[in-house]
Structures are given as C-alpha cells and as structure tokens.
C-alpha cells in the first residue's frame, strides 16, 4: 500500500511538472503571415512597409509567463515598401546596408510587470535589439496570447495537435541610435521609426 | 516647329494627367506593389499582402506636367515658320 501511494505521488508530481513545462514556439509561420511592420513620416506621405522574413523561437509556459525567453529574427533583405526605388535605397549601403547586416534581432532578456487575464499575458519585454549591427537595450510593451490546441485548426488539419502563441507589440526607435543616416535627411525622412509586430508562433505536438 | 512642339507639350500633358487619373489619382509616391490588409481568422492578426501592379503617384504626375511645361516654354522662344 505504501509503495502504491509513493508511486502515485511520484506519477502525479511528474505529470504536473510535465504539464507546466515551457513550450517552445517556432515563429517561422507555415502560413507566411508573420511580418514586422514599420512606418516613419516623410515628405508627401509616411513611408510604411513590412518585413516578412520572421524566424526565431520563444519558450513560453502558460503557468509561468514571467519565465518566457526567446529570440526573434527578421531578415533585413525582406524589408519592402510599395515603391521599388525606395526599397532599393532602404536596403542599400547608405541606409540599412542589408548585405553587411543580414539580420535584425530582438533577444528577450526578461518579462517585467507580468499580468495575465484569461489567455492573454501583458508585460514589458526587456531585451537587446540589434539593427544595422548596433545593439541597444530596449523595453517593449507586449501582449502574448496563448491559443491552446489551435495549431491544427489554423493549418486546416484539426487532427494535428498543438498550441499557438500570438505576440503583439509596438515601439519606437531613433534611426540615429542605430547609425542609419544619423543627423541626415531629417527634413525628408523622420528620425523616429515606429515598429509594430503581430506574429504567431507554433508548437505542434508530436 | 513651334506648333509641333506645342502640340507635343499638350499631348504629353493630357496623357500624363489622364494616365494618373485613370490609375486612381494616387496622391503619394508611385507604387510598384500595392499593399492590402488581410486578417488571419484564427489568430486575428492583420497582415499585409502585396499585389504587383503599378500605381502612378505625384512624382510621375509632376515629371510629366513639368516636362510638358518645359516643352511649351521652349516653343515660345521659337519663331513661327515664315510663310513667304
């Protein structure tokens, strides 16, 4: 009897620890929806574009969202604006120099001020943002929405089990901080850039 | 020569304004791809897709109108053909 109780307790503890284990979400979206959006004021109209080359992983535990960790990577050459000439200039040597700086990254250090309501966790993400080879510590207000068992439904295969994690955030950067035409062309292109993210990570269950 | 240049200037002006207006009279920069917003049903993420088509903007309008204006101005310095 004593042996049975001990075995049951160990099994229960193991099951609890397994169910509370953090899950790794892959942000290379199979549906190609993930993109970083950016905009900055300019002469005539704001320059707005997207960057679709999003990859990276985030480890998230719904039972302990404060322990979230991960890294999001954006391919610099995936940045586009509606005007082809502007896109060429933006990726060229004078602006982002995409050939020499192929990645834009955000490495999460920690989540602060975490609060959870239902399946939505709000927090401030502190981490290292790297753009054009320059790394700065930034803080980004984020919302993480955990969609349990929604992976299969999203890819039209309900039989496939798995969770989704939607990450939303918005922040501003000064282009001069990252060596992008610092102090130049400020009358034509605003020095402040707004960056928005709304991306989804998948964690299929085997 | 004077009349021909003025006719070319007029045609260029009408063609530029007509093309710009017919393609939507876009008041921003010319676009080689047109952004459209879609929404992912499951995640509710609004995302951008691009349709590859050309939309002329103010830059093309200004270029065409400016060039037609320059041609017309040059024509004013030309002497009309002598009929004798």
Interface residues (C-beta under 8 A of the other chain):
Chain A: X31 X33 X34 X35 X37 X44 X45 X48 X50 X80 X82 X83 X84 X86 X145 X147 X150 X153 X154 X164 X166 X198 X199 X200
Chain B: X27 X28 X29 X30 X31 X32 X33 X34 X35 X40 X42 X43 X44 X45 X46 X47 X48 X50 X57 X58
